[in-house]
């Protein structure tokens, strides 16, 4: 947890997830509901800087 808080570990990359902004959440949920084999991490405040968003 400390490594995550200090930016040494990026949780989205560690769990092979796609970072999406809050505005893209409806699309992410729709894709997931349709069976997409993806995991999403919502980043509503842009705190995951350096991790590319979709």
CHARMM-style PDB file with segment names, atoms N, HN, CA, C and O in Angstrom:
ATOM      1  N   UNK     1       0.814  -1.171   0.000  1.00  0.00      PROA
ATOM      2  CA  UNK     1       0.000   0.000   0.000  1.00  0.00      PROA
ATOM      3  C   UNK     1       0.873   1.255   0.000  1.00  0.00      PROA
ATOM      4  O   UNK     1       0.558   2.225  -0.690  1.00  0.00      PROA
ATOM      5  N   UNK     2       1.933   1.247   0.745  1.00  0.00      PROA
ATOM      6  HN  UNK     2       2.189   0.459   1.306  1.00  0.00      PROA
ATOM      7  CA  UNK     2       2.820   2.399   0.797  1.00  0.00      PROA
ATOM      8  C   UNK     2       3.439   2.671  -0.571  1.00  0.00      PROA
ATOM      9  O   UNK     2       3.537   3.825  -0.988  1.00  0.00      PROA
ATOM     10  N   UNK     3       3.853   1.626  -1.266  1.00  0.00      PROA
ATOM     11  HN  UNK     3       3.773   0.689  -0.927  1.00  0.00      PROA
ATOM     12  CA  UNK     3       4.438   1.796  -2.598  1.00  0.00      PROA
ATOM     13  C   UNK     3       3.422   2.380  -3.570  1.00  0.00      PROA
ATOM     14  O   UNK     3       3.779   3.197  -4.419  1.00  0.00      PROA
ATOM     15  N   UNK     4       2.174   1.976  -3.459  1.00  0.00      PROA
ATOM     16  HN  UNK     4       1.884   1.312  -2.769  1.00  0.00      PROA
ATOM     17  CA  UNK     4       1.121   2.519  -4.309  1.00  0.00      PROA
ATOM     18  C   UNK     4       0.901   3.997  -4.006  1.00  0.00      PROA
ATOM     19  O   UNK     4       0.792   4.813  -4.921  1.00  0.00      PROA
ATOM     20  N   UNK     5       0.838   4.335  -2.730  1.00  0.00      PROA
ATOM     21  HN  UNK     5       0.928   3.671  -1.987  1.00  0.00      PROA
ATOM     22  CA  UNK     5       0.603   5.720  -2.342  1.00  0.00      PROA
ATOM     23  C   UNK     5       1.736   6.655  -2.749  1.00  0.00      PROA
ATOM     24  O   UNK     5       1.509   7.841  -2.992  1.00  0.00      PROA
ATOM     25  N   UNK     6       2.947   6.127  -2.823  1.00  0.00      PROA
ATOM     26  HN  UNK     6       3.131   5.164  -2.626  1.00  0.00      PROA
ATOM     27  CA  UNK     6       4.100   6.952  -3.184  1.00  0.00      PROA
ATOM     28  C   UNK     6       4.471   6.834  -4.661  1.00  0.00      PROA
ATOM     29  O   UNK     6       5.536   7.293  -5.073  1.00  0.00      PROA
ATOM     30  N   UNK     7       3.594   6.221  -5.458  1.00  0.00      PROA
ATOM     31  HN  UNK     7       2.728   5.848  -5.123  1.00  0.00      PROA
ATOM     32  CA  UNK     7       3.786   6.172  -6.900  1.00  0.00      PROA
ATOM     33  C   UNK     7       4.809   5.182  -7.405  1.00  0.00      PROA
ATOM     34  O   UNK     7       5.194   5.244  -8.573  1.00  0.00      PROA
ATOM     35  N   UNK     8       5.261   4.271  -6.562  1.00  0.00      PROA
ATOM     36  HN  UNK     8       4.948   4.222  -5.613  1.00  0.00      PROA
ATOM     37  CA  UNK     8       6.243   3.273  -7.010  1.00  0.00      PROA
ATOM     38  C   UNK     8       5.569   2.080  -7.670  1.00  0.00      PROA
ATOM     39  O   UNK     8       6.184   1.396  -8.487  1.00  0.00      PROA
ATOM     40  N   UNK     9       4.324   1.827  -7.329  1.00  0.00      PROA
ATOM     41  HN  UNK     9       3.824   2.383  -6.665  1.00  0.00      PROA
ATOM     42  CA  UNK     9       3.553   0.738  -7.932  1.00  0.00      PROA
ATOM     43  C   UNK     9       2.280   1.345  -8.497  1.00  0.00      PROA
ATOM     44  O   UNK     9       1.551   2.048  -7.797  1.00  0.00      PROA
ATOM     45  N   UNK    10       2.019   1.070  -9.762  1.00  0.00      PROA
ATOM     46  HN  UNK    10       2.611   0.498 -10.331  1.00  0.00      PROA
ATOM     47  CA  UNK    10       0.800   1.563 -10.400  1.00  0.00      PROA
ATOM     48  C   UNK    10      -0.197   0.413 -10.457  1.00  0.00      PROA
ATOM     49  O   UNK    10      -0.020  -0.551 -11.202  1.00  0.00      PROA
ATOM     50  N   UNK    11      -1.244   0.536  -9.655  1.00  0.00      PROA
ATOM     51  HN  UNK    11      -1.388   1.319  -9.050  1.00  0.00      PROA
ATOM     52  CA  UNK    11      -2.178  -0.568  -9.471  1.00  0.00      PROA
ATOM     53  C   UNK    11      -2.823  -1.015 -10.781  1.00  0.00      PROA
ATOM     54  O   UNK    11      -3.027  -2.211 -10.989  1.00  0.00      PROA
ATOM     55  N   UNK    12      -3.144  -0.079 -11.658  1.00  0.00      PROA
ATOM     56  HN  UNK    12      -2.978   0.893 -11.488  1.00  0.00      PROA
ATOM     57  CA  UNK    12      -3.767  -0.452 -12.927  1.00  0.00      PROA
ATOM     58  C   UNK    12      -2.852  -1.349 -13.751  1.00  0.00      PROA
ATOM     59  O   UNK    12      -3.312  -2.313 -14.363  1.00  0.00      PROA
ATOM     60  N   UNK    13      -1.567  -1.037 -13.769  1.00  0.00      PROA
ATOM     61  HN  UNK    13      -1.194  -0.254 -13.272  1.00  0.00      PROA
ATOM     62  CA  UNK    13      -0.615  -1.865 -14.505  1.00  0.00      PROA
ATOM     63  C   UNK    13      -0.412  -3.205 -13.811  1.00  0.00      PROA
ATOM     64  O   UNK    13      -0.261  -4.232 -14.473  1.00  0.00      PROA
ATOM     65  N   UNK    14      -0.409  -3.201 -12.493  1.00  0.00      PROA
ATOM     66  HN  UNK    14      -0.531  -2.367 -11.955  1.00  0.00      PROA
ATOM     67  CA  UNK    14      -0.162  -4.429 -11.739  1.00  0.00      PROA
ATOM     68  C   UNK    14      -1.260  -5.465 -11.949  1.00  0.00      PROA
ATOM     69  O   UNK    14      -0.993  -6.667 -11.916  1.00  0.00      PROA
ATOM     70  N   UNK    15      -2.482  -5.015 -12.163  1.00  0.00      PROA
ATOM     71  HN  UNK    15      -2.699  -4.039 -12.190  1.00  0.00      PROA
ATOM     72  CA  UNK    15      -3.588  -5.963 -12.357  1.00  0.00      PROA
ATOM     73  C   UNK    15      -4.025  -6.022 -13.817  1.00  0.00      PROA
ATOM     74  O   UNK    15      -5.072  -6.585 -14.136  1.00  0.00      PROA
ATOM     75  N   UNK    16      -3.209  -5.431 -14.710  1.00  0.00      PROA
ATOM     76  HN  UNK    16      -2.359  -4.973 -14.451  1.00  0.00      PROA
ATOM     77  CA  UNK    16      -3.486  -5.433 -16.143  1.00  0.00      PROA
ATOM     78  C   UNK    16      -4.859  -4.841 -16.443  1.00  0.00      PROA
ATOM     79  O   UNK    16      -5.657  -5.441 -17.164  1.00  0.00      PROA
ATOM     80  N   UNK    17      -5.124  -3.690 -15.900  1.00  0.00      PROA
ATOM     81  HN  UNK    17      -4.476  -3.202 -15.315  1.00  0.00      PROA
ATOM     82  CA  UNK    17      -6.400  -3.025 -16.093  1.00  0.00      PROA
ATOM     83  C   UNK    17      -6.230  -1.811 -16.999  1.00  0.00      PROA
ATOM     84  O   UNK    17      -5.122  -1.323 -17.219  1.00  0.00      PROA
ATOM     85  N   UNK    18      -7.344  -1.347 -17.511  1.00  0.00      PROA
ATOM     86  HN  UNK    18      -8.245  -1.743 -17.333  1.00  0.00      PROA
ATOM     87  CA  UNK    18      -7.375  -0.159 -18.345  1.00  0.00      PROA
ATOM     88  C   UNK    18      -7.886   1.003 -17.504  1.00  0.00      PROA
ATOM     89  O   UNK    18      -8.958   0.914 -16.905  1.00  0.00      PROA
ATOM     90  N   UNK    19      -7.133   2.078 -17.457  1.00  0.00      PROA
ATOM     91  HN  UNK    19      -6.262   2.150 -17.943  1.00  0.00      PROA
ATOM     92  CA  UNK    19      -7.541   3.258 -16.700  1.00  0.00      PROA
ATOM     93  C   UNK    19      -8.486   4.080 -17.560  1.00  0.00      PROA
ATOM     94  O   UNK    19      -8.176   4.388 -18.711  1.00  0.00      PROA
ATOM     95  N   UNK    20      -9.645   4.439 -17.000  1.00  0.00      PROA
ATOM     96  HN  UNK    20      -9.897   4.189 -16.065  1.00  0.00      PROA
ATOM     97  CA  UNK    20     -10.591   5.275 -17.723  1.00  0.00      PROA
ATOM     98  C   UNK    20     -11.048   6.406 -16.804  1.00  0.00      PROA
ATOM     99  O   UNK    20     -11.094   6.260 -15.582  1.00  0.00      PROA
ATOM    100  N   UNK    21     -11.376   7.512 -17.413  1.00  0.00      PROA
ATOM    101  HN  UNK    21     -11.339   7.631 -18.406  1.00  0.00      PROA
ATOM    102  CA  UNK    21     -11.896   8.638 -16.659  1.00  0.00      PROA
ATOM    103  C   UNK    21     -13.367   8.428 -16.337  1.00  0.00      PROA
ATOM    104  O   UNK    21     -14.009   7.524 -16.872  1.00  0.00      PROA
ATOM    105  N   UNK    22     -13.884   9.254 -15.474  1.00  0.00      PROA
ATOM    106  HN  UNK    22     -13.363   9.989 -15.040  1.00  0.00      PROA
ATOM    107  CA  UNK    22     -15.271   9.138 -15.051  1.00  0.00      PROA
ATOM    108  C   UNK    22     -16.235   9.305 -16.225  1.00  0.00      PROA
ATOM    109  O   UNK    22     -17.284   8.662 -16.265  1.00  0.00      PROA
ATOM    110  N   UNK    23     -15.885  10.160 -17.172  1.00  0.00      PROA
ATOM    111  HN  UNK    23     -15.033  10.683 -17.139  1.00  0.00      PROA
ATOM    112  CA  UNK    23     -16.747  10.362 -18.338  1.00  0.00      PROA
ATOM    113  C   UNK    23     -16.862   9.109 -19.200  1.00  0.00      PROA
ATOM    114  O   UNK    23     -17.855   8.937 -19.908  1.00  0.00      PROA
ATOM    115  N   UNK    24     -15.861   8.232 -19.151  1.00  0.00      PROA
ATOM    116  HN  UNK    24     -15.055   8.372 -18.576  1.00  0.00      PROA
ATOM    117  CA  UNK    24     -15.878   6.996 -19.938  1.00  0.00      PROA
ATOM    118  C   UNK    24     -16.456   5.812 -19.181  1.00  0.00      PROA
ATOM    119  O   UNK    24     -16.534   4.711 -19.726  1.00  0.00      PROA
ATOM    120  N   UNK    25     -16.862   6.018 -17.937  1.00  0.00      PROA
ATOM    121  HN  UNK    25     -16.799   6.912 -17.494  1.00  0.00      PROA
ATOM    122  CA  UNK    25     -17.380   4.917 -17.120  1.00  0.00      PROA
ATOM    123  C   UNK    25     -18.587   4.222 -17.751  1.00  0.00      PROA
ATOM    124  O   UNK    25     -18.631   2.992 -17.737  1.00  0.00      PROA
ATOM    125  N   UNK    26     -19.570   4.944 -18.305  1.00  0.00      PROA
ATOM    126  HN  UNK    26     -19.533   5.944 -18.316  1.00  0.00      PROA
ATOM    127  CA  UNK    26     -20.709   4.245 -18.918  1.00  0.00      PROA
ATOM    128  C   UNK    26     -20.284   3.296 -20.039  1.00  0.00      PROA
ATOM    129  O   UNK    26     -20.823   2.198 -20.169  1.00  0.00      PROA
ATOM    130  N   UNK    27     -19.312   3.729 -20.847  1.00  0.00      PROA
ATOM    131  HN  UNK    27     -18.874   4.621 -20.742  1.00  0.00      PROA
ATOM    132  CA  UNK    27     -18.820   2.858 -21.923  1.00  0.00      PROA
ATOM    133  C   UNK    27     -18.111   1.643 -21.345  1.00  0.00      PROA
ATOM    134  O   UNK    27     -18.279   0.530 -21.844  1.00  0.00      PROA
ATOM    135  N   UNK    28     -17.323   1.845 -20.303  1.00  0.00      PROA
ATOM    136  HN  UNK    28     -17.186   2.749 -19.898  1.00  0.00      PROA
ATOM    137  CA  UNK    28     -16.620   0.730 -19.665  1.00  0.00      PROA
ATOM    138  C   UNK    28     -17.582  -0.290 -19.083  1.00  0.00      PROA
ATOM    139  O   UNK    28     -17.396  -1.496 -19.243  1.00  0.00      PROA
ATOM    140  N   UNK    29     -18.616   0.204 -18.406  1.00  0.00      PROA
ATOM    141  HN  UNK    29     -18.768   1.184 -18.277  1.00  0.00      PROA
ATOM    142  CA  UNK    29     -19.620  -0.709 -17.855  1.00  0.00      PROA
ATOM    143  C   UNK    29     -20.344  -1.452 -18.964  1.00  0.00      PROA
ATOM    144  O   UNK    29     -20.605  -2.648 -18.832  1.00  0.00      PROA
ATOM    145  N   UNK    30     -20.674  -0.768 -20.058  1.00  0.00      PROA
ATOM    146  HN  UNK    30     -20.462   0.204 -20.165  1.00  0.00      PROA
ATOM    147  CA  UNK    30     -21.368  -1.409 -21.179  1.00  0.00      PROA
ATOM    148  C   UNK    30     -20.506  -2.507 -21.794  1.00  0.00      PROA
ATOM    149  O   UNK    30     -20.996  -3.599 -22.085  1.00  0.00      PROA
ATOM    150  N   UNK    31     -19.219  -2.213 -21.992  1.00  0.00      PROA
ATOM    151  HN  UNK    31     -18.821  -1.327 -21.756  1.00  0.00      PROA
ATOM    152  CA  UNK    31     -18.314  -3.228 -22.552  1.00  0.00      PROA
ATOM    153  C   UNK    31     -18.194  -4.425 -21.612  1.00  0.00      PROA
ATOM    154  O   UNK    31     -18.187  -5.571 -22.060  1.00  0.00      PROA
ATOM    155  N   UNK    32     -18.100  -4.162 -20.328  1.00  0.00      PROA
ATOM    156  HN  UNK    32     -18.105  -3.231 -19.964  1.00  0.00      PROA
ATOM    157  CA  UNK    32     -17.997  -5.242 -19.351  1.00  0.00      PROA
ATOM    158  C   UNK    32     -19.271  -6.092 -19.366  1.00  0.00      PROA
ATOM    159  O   UNK    32     -19.203  -7.321 -19.334  1.00  0.00      PROA
ATOM    160  N   UNK    33     -20.430  -5.430 -19.415  1.00  0.00      PROA
ATOM    161  HN  UNK    33     -20.485  -4.432 -19.441  1.00  0.00      PROA
ATOM    162  CA  UNK    33     -21.711  -6.147 -19.456  1.00  0.00      PROA
ATOM    163  C   UNK    33     -21.851  -7.007 -20.707  1.00  0.00      PROA
ATOM    164  O   UNK    33     -22.542  -8.026 -20.690  1.00  0.00      PROA
ATOM    165  N   UNK    34     -21.195  -6.595 -21.791  1.00  0.00      PROA
ATOM    166  HN  UNK    34     -20.634  -5.767 -21.805  1.00  0.00      PROA
ATOM    167  CA  UNK    34     -21.255  -7.354 -23.042  1.00  0.00      PROA
ATOM    168  C   UNK    34     -20.225  -8.477 -23.072  1.00  0.00      PROA
ATOM    169  O   UNK    34     -20.106  -9.182 -24.074  1.00  0.00      PROA
ATOM    170  N   UNK    35     -19.488  -8.646 -21.994  1.00  0.00      PROA
ATOM    171  HN  UNK    35     -19.585  -8.073 -21.180  1.00  0.00      PROA
ATOM    172  CA  UNK    35     -18.560  -9.766 -21.892  1.00  0.00      PROA
ATOM    173  C   UNK    35     -17.115  -9.443 -22.207  1.00  0.00      PROA
ATOM    174  O   UNK    35     -16.309 -10.356 -22.382  1.00  0.00      PROA
ATOM    175  N   UNK    36     -16.769  -8.180 -22.283  1.00  0.00      PROA
ATOM    176  HN  UNK    36     -17.425  -7.438 -22.141  1.00  0.00      PROA
ATOM    177  CA  UNK    36     -15.373  -7.819 -22.556  1.00  0.00      PROA
ATOM    178  C   UNK    36     -14.480  -8.391 -21.459  1.00  0.00      PROA
ATOM    179  O   UNK    36     -14.794  -8.294 -20.273  1.00  0.00      PROA
ATOM    180  N   UNK    37     -13.381  -8.980 -21.866  1.00  0.00      PROA
ATOM    181  HN  UNK    37     -13.127  -9.059 -22.830  1.00  0.00      PROA
ATOM    182  CA  UNK    37     -12.468  -9.562 -20.879  1.00  0.00      PROA
ATOM    183  C   UNK    37     -11.435  -8.521 -20.462  1.00  0.00      PROA
ATOM    184  O   UNK    37     -10.233  -8.705 -20.653  1.00  0.00      PROA
ATOM    185  N   UNK    38     -11.918  -7.442 -19.899  1.00  0.00      PROA
ATOM    186  HN  UNK    38     -12.895  -7.293 -19.743  1.00  0.00      PROA
ATOM    187  CA  UNK    38     -11.067  -6.349 -19.440  1.00  0.00      PROA
ATOM    188  C   UNK    38     -11.438  -5.981 -18.018  1.00  0.00      PROA
ATOM    189  O   UNK    38     -12.557  -6.207 -17.559  1.00  0.00      PROA
ATOM    190  N   UNK    39     -10.483  -5.420 -17.355  1.00  0.00      PROA
ATOM    191  HN  UNK    39      -9.574  -5.236 -17.728  1.00  0.00      PROA
ATOM    192  CA  UNK    39     -10.733  -4.831 -16.045  1.00  0.00      PROA
ATOM    193  C   UNK    39     -10.517  -3.335 -16.206  1.00  0.00      PROA
ATOM    194  O   UNK    39      -9.642  -2.896 -16.952  1.00  0.00      PROA
ATOM    195  N   UNK    40     -11.320  -2.566 -15.501  1.00  0.00      PROA
ATOM    196  HN  UNK    40     -12.031  -2.922 -14.895  1.00  0.00      PROA
ATOM    197  CA  UNK    40     -11.209  -1.117 -15.591  1.00  0.00      PROA
ATOM    198  C   UNK    40     -10.916  -0.530 -14.222  1.00  0.00      PROA
ATOM    199  O   UNK    40     -11.388  -1.031 -13.201  1.00  0.00      PROA
ATOM    200  N   UNK    41     -10.137   0.531 -14.215  1.00  0.00      PROA
ATOM    201  HN  UNK    41      -9.754   0.937 -15.045  1.00  0.00      PROA
ATOM    202  CA  UNK    41      -9.896   1.310 -13.010  1.00  0.00      PROA
ATOM    203  C   UNK    41     -10.402   2.712 -13.320  1.00  0.00      PROA
ATOM    204  O   UNK    41      -9.924   3.362 -14.249  1.00  0.00      PROA
ATOM    205  N   UNK    42     -11.377   3.175 -12.534  1.00  0.00      PROA
ATOM    206  HN  UNK    42     -11.766   2.647 -11.779  1.00  0.00      PROA
ATOM    207  CA  UNK    42     -11.892   4.524 -12.707  1.00  0.00      PROA
ATOM    208  C   UNK    42     -10.957   5.517 -12.030  1.00  0.00      PROA
ATOM    209  O   UNK    42     -10.549   5.328 -10.885  1.00  0.00      PROA
ATOM    210  N   UNK    43     -10.633   6.558 -12.747  1.00  0.00      PROA
ATOM    211  HN  UNK    43     -10.965   6.712 -13.678  1.00  0.00      PROA
ATOM    212  CA  UNK    43      -9.749   7.597 -12.236  1.00  0.00      PROA
ATOM    213  C   UNK    43     -10.461   8.945 -12.377  1.00  0.00      PROA
ATOM    214  O   UNK    43     -10.147   9.719 -13.281  1.00  0.00      PROA
ATOM    215  N   UNK    44     -11.418   9.228 -11.489  1.00  0.00      PROA
ATOM    216  HN  UNK    44     -11.674   8.599 -10.755  1.00  0.00      PROA
ATOM    217  CA  UNK    44     -12.241  10.422 -11.658  1.00  0.00      PROA
ATOM    218  C   UNK    44     -11.495  11.739 -11.471  1.00  0.00      PROA
ATOM    219  O   UNK    44     -11.949  12.768 -11.971  1.00  0.00      PROA
ATOM    220  N   UNK    45     -10.381  11.738 -10.776  1.00  0.00      PROA
ATOM    221  HN  UNK    45     -10.012  10.902 -10.370  1.00  0.00      PROA
ATOM    222  CA  UNK    45      -9.680  12.989 -10.486  1.00  0.00      PROA
ATOM    223  C   UNK    45      -8.327  13.093 -11.178  1.00  0.00      PROA
ATOM    224  O   UNK    45      -7.576  14.033 -10.917  1.00  0.00      PROA
ATOM    225  N   UNK    46      -8.005  12.149 -12.050  1.00  0.00      PROA
ATOM    226  HN  UNK    46      -8.615  11.386 -12.262  1.00  0.00      PROA
ATOM    227  CA  UNK    46      -6.731  12.188 -12.746  1.00  0.00      PROA
ATOM    228  C   UNK    46      -5.537  11.901 -11.861  1.00  0.00      PROA
ATOM    229  O   UNK    46      -4.429  12.353 -12.147  1.00  0.00      PROA
ATOM    230  N   UNK    47      -5.750  11.155 -10.788  1.00  0.00      PROA
ATOM    231  HN  UNK    47      -6.651  10.787 -10.555  1.00  0.00      PROA
ATOM    232  CA  UNK    47      -4.679  10.864  -9.840  1.00  0.00      PROA
ATOM    233  C   UNK    47      -3.670   9.853 -10.379  1.00  0.00      PROA
ATOM    234  O   UNK    47      -2.558   9.755  -9.859  1.00  0.00      PROA
ATOM    235  N   UNK    48      -4.038   9.111 -11.401  1.00  0.00      PROA
ATOM    236  HN  UNK    48      -4.941   9.190 -11.824  1.00  0.00      PROA
ATOM    237  CA  UNK    48      -3.138   8.094 -11.946  1.00  0.00      PROA
ATOM    238  C   UNK    48      -2.337   8.659 -13.105  1.00  0.00      PROA
ATOM    239  O   UNK    48      -2.355   8.115 -14.209  1.00  0.00      PROA
ATOM    240  N   UNK    49      -1.647   9.732 -12.852  1.00  0.00      PROA
ATOM    241  HN  UNK    49      -1.632  10.174 -11.955  1.00  0.00      PROA
ATOM    242  CA  UNK    49      -0.840  10.366 -13.896  1.00  0.00      PROA
ATOM    243  C   UNK    49       0.247   9.413 -14.367  1.00  0.00      PROA
ATOM    244  O   UNK    49       0.817   8.657 -13.580  1.00  0.00      PROA
ATOM    245  N   UNK    50       0.518   9.460 -15.634  1.00  0.00      PROA
ATOM    246  HN  UNK    50       0.055  10.074 -16.274  1.00  0.00      PROA
ATOM    247  CA  UNK    50       1.545   8.597 -16.207  1.00  0.00      PROA
ATOM    248  C   UNK    50       1.011   7.265 -16.688  1.00  0.00      PROA
ATOM    249  O   UNK    50       1.723   6.520 -17.361  1.00  0.00      PROA
ATOM    250  N   UNK    51      -0.229   6.952 -16.356  1.00  0.00      PROA
ATOM    251  HN  UNK    51      -0.808   7.557 -15.809  1.00  0.00      PROA
ATOM    252  CA  UNK    51      -0.858   5.723 -16.847  1.00  0.00      PROA
ATOM    253  C   UNK    51      -1.809   6.139 -17.953  1.00  0.00      PROA
ATOM    254  O   UNK    51      -2.750   6.890 -17.699  1.00  0.00      PROA
ATOM    255  N   UNK    52      -1.587   5.666 -19.186  1.00  0.00      PROA
ATOM    256  HN  UNK    52      -0.822   5.056 -19.393  1.00  0.00      PROA
ATOM    257  CA  UNK    52      -2.429   6.124 -20.292  1.00  0.00      PROA
ATOM    258  C   UNK    52      -3.900   5.770 -20.098  1.00  0.00      PROA
ATOM    259  O   UNK    52      -4.241   4.660 -19.690  1.00  0.00      PROA
ATOM    260  N   UNK    53      -4.750   6.726 -20.398  1.00  0.00      PROA
ATOM    261  HN  UNK    53      -4.473   7.627 -20.730  1.00  0.00      PROA
ATOM    262  CA  UNK    53      -6.190   6.491 -20.341  1.00  0.00      PROA
ATOM    263  C   UNK    53      -6.691   6.135 -21.729  1.00  0.00      PROA
ATOM    264  O   UNK    53      -6.086   6.500 -22.737  1.00  0.00      PROA
ATOM    265  N   UNK    54      -7.790   5.429 -21.765  1.00  0.00      PROA
ATOM    266  HN  UNK    54      -8.281   5.133 -20.946  1.00  0.00      PROA
ATOM    267  CA  UNK    54      -8.397   5.015 -23.042  1.00  0.00      PROA
ATOM    268  C   UNK    54      -9.128   6.186 -23.639  1.00  0.00      PROA
ATOM    269  OT1 UNK    54      -9.714   6.065 -24.715  1.00  0.00      PROA
TER     270      UNK     54
END
